[in-house]
Amino acid sequence: MIVCVCRRVSDRDIEREVRRGCVHFEDLQIDLGVATVCGACTDCALKTFEGHRQQRGVGKADWCVSAPVRFVARSTVASETALPG
């Protein structure tokens, strides 16, 4: 099942990352980009992530997500932080 339409991330992609040792939701967001665009999938992604962690016998993740991680292009950051000269 597709969990994140924006980044085309499936429940199997999330499961694969948990099998590889991903223990923090923020790391999952960085690795897959899940829940980083519109945020509509955040709850489903969190539940899927936790479900796969529990299946593997890993305790509840020690993370706190108040808002989706958003990626900003370097050129945008550079132009916003450039000093007038």
C-alpha positions as CSV (number, residue, x, y, z in Angstrom):
1,M,0.0,0.0,0.0
2,I,1.2,3.5,-0.8
3,V,1.6,5.5,2.4
4,C,3.1,8.7,1.0
5,V,1.8,9.7,-2.4
6,C,4.0,12.8,-2.7
7,R,7.2,10.7,-2.3
8,R,5.7,7.4,-3.4
9,V,6.7,5.5,-0.3
10,S,4.9,2.2,0.5
11,D,4.5,0.2,3.7
12,R,7.0,-2.2,2.3
13,D,9.6,0.6,1.9
14,I,9.0,1.5,5.6
15,E,9.3,-2.2,6.6
16,R,12.5,-2.5,4.7
17,E,14.1,0.5,6.5
18,V,13.0,-1.0,9.9
19,R,14.6,-4.3,9.0
20,R,17.8,-2.4,8.1
21,G,17.9,-0.9,11.6
22,C,16.0,2.4,11.3
23,V,14.8,3.2,14.9
24,H,13.9,6.9,14.6
25,F,11.0,8.3,12.6
26,E,13.2,11.4,11.7
27,D,15.7,9.0,10.1
28,L,13.0,7.4,8.1
29,Q,11.9,10.8,6.9
30,I,15.5,11.6,5.8
31,D,16.0,8.3,4.1
32,L,12.7,7.9,2.3
33,G,11.3,11.4,2.3
34,V,8.0,10.1,3.8
35,A,5.9,12.8,5.5
36,T,8.1,15.6,4.3
37,V,6.0,17.3,1.6
38,C,2.3,17.9,2.5
39,G,2.2,16.0,5.8
40,A,-1.1,14.3,5.0
41,C,0.5,10.9,5.4
42,T,2.2,11.6,8.8
43,D,-0.2,9.7,11.0
44,C,-0.3,6.6,8.7
45,A,3.5,6.7,8.3
46,L,4.0,6.8,12.0
47,K,1.5,4.0,12.6
48,T,3.1,1.9,9.9
49,F,6.6,2.6,11.3
50,E,5.6,1.7,14.8
51,G,3.8,-1.4,13.7
52,H,6.9,-2.8,11.9
53,R,9.1,-1.9,14.8
54,Q,6.8,-3.8,17.2
55,Q,6.7,-6.8,14.8
56,R,10.5,-6.9,15.0
57,G,10.3,-6.7,18.8
58,V,11.8,-3.2,19.1
59,G,10.3,-1.0,21.8
60,K,8.4,2.2,21.0
61,A,10.6,4.8,19.3
62,D,12.0,7.6,21.3
63,W,11.0,10.4,19.0
64,C,8.7,13.4,18.9
65,V,7.4,14.8,15.7
66,S,5.5,18.1,16.0
67,A,5.5,18.8,12.2
68,P,6.8,17.1,9.1
69,V,10.4,17.6,8.2
70,R,10.7,19.9,5.2
71,F,13.6,19.9,2.8
72,V,14.8,23.2,1.4
73,A,17.0,23.5,-1.7
74,R,20.5,24.9,-0.9
75,S,20.0,27.7,-3.5
76,T,16.9,28.9,-1.6
77,V,18.7,28.8,1.7
78,A,21.7,30.7,0.3
79,S,19.5,33.4,-1.2
80,E,17.6,33.9,2.0
81,T,20.6,34.1,4.2
82,A,22.9,36.2,1.9
83,L,23.9,39.5,3.3
84,P,23.2,42.6,1.3
85,G,26.4,43.8,-0.2
